[in-house]
């Protein structure tokens, strides 16, 4: 189910690839046991990818701000554009996680 959700979320954004799908699956498996844990015990991370509030704020302030098409696509996934929305809104969490990897220098690892 998560694989399908990754595909259907990222394809309209132009950010889907098999490499991205595998990386997001691995991230969710490592960070939250595929959604079993959505709030970090004793820490601020939240959602299936364990997003940190500071990283979330930085994504909007220093990346999406300069990419209005991606910002619009991302914002369409959630009426609440807060880190708290990532706890229950998996499509929004998928988009945010993928955008973090988009910011990183270099290619995605091969699937």
Helices and strands as residue ranges (DSSP letters): H 2-10, H 18-32, H 53-62, G 64-66, H 68-75, G 83-87, H 90-103
